């Protein structure tokens, strides 16, 4: 029996998404300008700017290729993404990478209405909470197990009980910061994150590894879709030389 992979999980859970909100236009051109500025005799804004493809080729050839490691200019352009449907513990992992990264995460204090809607059967529990799909799983320590549909339904039933407890104490007048103690760990949280290009690749170095937690691999897969369209030449180099290799982050 083959273990479930990140792409399998993304196909099974349609609540997971990463959408681009905004991004620096033509990022490889500003990287070219930053890199060229280091040894330009004149202000770089007075130098004729090549087209994005030429800039991207120069970046790979002069900054990154042959492990030159000139990652500094890659920090200039930024991208902002809206990530939704991911379970709380994935956000906790992603949020540990704060250099060049800004997060705004959905509050568990002010968004309890959705939990109460689950308790009242107005929302499907799986819109608000994450439970792994049935299948065969493994991890970096070699643990292997089958997670059955029966197991899933038991977990969903437990989540519903906890939502009803949340609703009960809400009606009693309990304050929101106290109510959070009754939230299942499996709650989904939406967040907005901004990366510079280097910090995005740093996250992928550390969390797209094939022995990383499956759900954060899914997040990396969806972030990847945006990075490769946004900075294609840098991405092509990164994909060939670093992706999944767990190298020391740039």
N, C-alpha and C positions, 0 to 999 in steps of 0.2 A: 504494500500500500504506500503510495507516494505522499510525502508530507505536503500540506498546503503551503504555497509560496505567496509572496506579496501580491503578485498579479492575480492569483486565484482569489485572494481575499478582496481585492478591489472589485473584481467581477461579481462577487457575492454580496458585498455591502455597498449599496447604491447611495448611502448617506454620506460617504466620504468624498470630499471634494476640495480642490484648491483652485481658486479663481484669481486671476491677475486684476488688481485694482488700478495700479499705475506702475510705470517703469520709465527710467531714463531712456530717452529716444537715442537710437544708434550708440549703444554703450561702447562698442569697440572703437569708435572714433574718439571719444573722450579719453579712453585708455591710451590710445596712440598719442594724443596731445600731451597727456601727463608724462608718458614715458619719454617722448621726444624732448620735452621741456628740460629734462635733466642735463642735456648737452647741447641745447640750442643757444646760439649767440644772440638771438633776438627773441622778443616776447612771442610765445607760441601762438597767440591769436593772430599774429601777422603772417604766419606760415600757411601756405595753401594746404587745405585738408583733403587727403585722399578719400575715395569712396569707402564705405564700411568694409567691403571685402578685402581691399588692399590693407586697410588698417588691421583687420583681423589676422591676415597672413603675417604682417610684421610683428604683431604681438606674439604669435606662436614662435616665429623664427628668432626674434631678438630677446624676448622676455622669458618665455617658458620652455622652449625646446632645449633638448639635451640637458634637462634638469638645471637650467640656469637659475631658476628660483626667484626671479624678479617679480614677486607677487604684489608689491606695493601699489603700482599703478592700477591694478585690478580693483582696488577699493573705491575708486571714484564713482562709478555708476551704481545706482540702487534700484531695487524692485520691491514693490509692496504687494503682498498676497493675502487673500481672505481664505482661511482654512476652516472647514466646517465638518462636523460629525465625528471628530476624533475623540477617543476616550481620554478622560482626565489624566491618566498616568503617562500618555504619550506627550501631552502638553508639558507635563513636569519634566520629562526627559529633554524635550526640545528646548525648553526654556533655560536649561543649564548653559547653553551656548550663547553668551551675551556679548561677546566682543564684536562690535560692528552690527549688532542685531537689536531690533526693538520689537517688543511684543505688547499687544493689548489683548487680554484674554477675557472671555465672557465671565462675568461675575457669578459665583454661586450664591451670593447674598441677594442679588437683585433680580434673578431670573428663575425664581421658584414657581412661577405660574405654570410653567410647562410640567413640572413635577406633579402639581396638584391636578392638572388635566389628565395625567396618566392615572392618578388615583381614582378619578371620576370616570375613567374609561372614555375620555374625550380625545385622547391621543394614544396611538400605538406605542407601547413601551419602547420599541426599538427605534423610534424617532428620537427619543430622549436619552436612551441608555444603549450601551454597546455590549453585545454578547457575541463571542466568537462563533462563526458558523460551524456546523457539525463537520467533522473531518478528522484527519490524522495529523498530529502535531509533533514537532521535535524542537529542541533548542541547542544552544552552544555546549551545554553540559551533557548532551547525549540522551536527555530524557525523551521518551517516546510514549505517546498515549493516543487513544482514540476518544474524541469528544463527540458523543452521540447526540442525536436530536432529542432524546430523552433528557440528557444532561442540560441541554439548552433550555428546554421547557421548564425544568426544575429551577434553573437560575432566573428565568423570566418571572416565574411565579413568586420567587423570593423578592425580586425587585418590586413587584406590584405590592407585596405586603409592606415593604419599606416606604413606598410612596404613600400608601394609606396611613402609615404612622406619621409621615410628614404632614399630610393633610389634617390629621387629627390634632396635632399640636399647633398647627397654623390656626385652626379654628379656636383653640384655647387661648390664642393671643401671643404665642411664643414669638420672640423677635427673630428676624431673618438670620442674623449672625449665629444664633443658637440653633436654629432649624437646620443649618448646614451640617450639623453633626449627624443628622438622620439621612443624609444623601448617600446612596450607594456609590462606592468607588467607581463603578462602571458608567457614571454619567458622562455624556458627551459634552464637550465644550468647544465653542467656536473661538477663533482668534484671528487677529490681523498681525502680520509679521512683515517687517522691512529688513532686507539684507542689502549690504553692498555685495558685489559679485564675488569677492574673495570670501566673505563670511558665509555665503550660500554654499560655496564649494567646501568650505571647512565643515559645515554641518553634514554635507553628503559624505565627506571622507569618514566621519565618525559614526554616522547613523544609517548609511545605506549598505554597510557591511552585511554580508550574507548570514552572519551570526548575531546581528542586532535583533531586538524584539521585532516580531513580524509587523506589528501595527505601525511602528515608526519607519520601517522599511517602506510601507505603503505611502506614508507621508512624503518620504524622499522620492519615491517614484513619481508622485504627482507634482512635486516641486521641480523635478527634472524636466518634465514636459514643458515648463515655462522657461527654464534656463536655456535649454538647447535651442529654443526658437528666438530667445532674446539676444544671446551672444553665441552664435553658431560656431565660430572659429575657436573661441576659447573652449566651448563645450566639446568640440571634436577632439581637441588635444586632451582635455581632462578625461573624456570617456576612454580614450586609448591608453592613457598612461596611469590613471589614478582610480577610476571608478571601480568599486568593490575590492580594491587592493588593501584597504586599511593602512595606507601609508600615513606617516606623520602629517597632520593637517598643515596646509600651507599658511 
